[in-house]
Amino acid sequence: MADKIKCETPLKHKDHMCKLKKDGRTEELEKFQENPIVFCNKCKMQANDPCRLCNPRTIKGAHN
């Protein structure tokens, strides 16, 4: 039922991890996954910046 969880910032969605993956932008994906501190509650991808996810949640034990 993850489809019911909407993107919290739809105007910035083009820069979100799920969109980067869909578009095959792997270099950018790798850059934003180096030291993940958050994960997306919708697609479960991880990132080092919450602005890169549709529905960010903190990874327990992640250090900034």
C-alpha positions as CSV (number, residue, x, y, z in Angstrom):
1,M,0.0,0.0,0.0
2,A,3.0,2.3,-0.4
3,D,1.3,4.0,-3.3
4,K,-1.0,5.8,-0.9
5,I,2.0,7.6,0.7
6,K,2.3,10.7,-1.4
7,C,5.5,12.7,-2.1
8,E,5.8,15.4,0.6
9,T,7.4,17.8,-1.9
10,P,6.1,17.1,-5.4
11,L,7.7,20.1,-7.0
12,K,11.1,18.7,-6.1
13,H,10.3,15.1,-7.1
14,K,12.5,15.3,-10.2
15,D,15.5,15.3,-7.9
16,H,14.3,12.5,-5.6
17,M,16.1,9.1,-5.4
18,C,13.2,7.1,-6.9
19,K,13.1,9.4,-9.9
20,L,16.9,9.3,-10.3
21,K,16.7,5.5,-10.3
22,K,13.8,5.5,-12.8
23,D,15.7,7.8,-15.1
24,G,18.9,5.7,-14.9
25,R,20.9,8.6,-13.3
26,T,23.2,6.2,-11.4
27,E,26.1,8.6,-10.8
28,E,23.8,10.9,-8.9
29,L,22.2,8.0,-7.0
30,E,25.6,6.8,-5.8
31,K,26.6,10.4,-4.8
32,F,23.5,10.7,-2.6
33,Q,23.8,7.2,-1.1
34,E,27.4,7.4,0.2
35,N,26.6,8.0,3.9
36,P,22.8,7.5,4.3
37,I,21.1,9.0,7.3
38,V,17.5,8.7,6.0
39,F,15.3,6.3,4.1
40,C,12.1,6.8,2.1
41,N,9.0,5.5,3.8
42,K,7.5,5.0,0.3
43,C,10.3,3.3,-1.8
44,K,12.7,2.3,1.0
45,M,15.7,3.9,-0.8
46,Q,18.4,5.5,1.4
47,A,20.0,8.9,1.1
48,N,22.4,11.3,2.9
49,D,19.9,14.2,2.5
50,P,16.2,14.1,3.4
51,C,15.5,16.5,0.5
52,R,16.3,13.6,-1.8
53,L,13.3,11.4,-0.7
54,C,9.6,11.6,-1.1
55,N,8.8,10.6,2.5
56,P,12.0,10.7,4.5
57,R,12.5,8.9,7.9
58,T,15.6,8.8,10.0
59,I,17.7,5.6,9.9
60,K,18.1,4.5,13.5
61,G,21.7,4.7,14.6
62,A,22.8,6.9,11.6
63,H,25.3,9.5,12.4
64,N,25.5,12.9,10.8
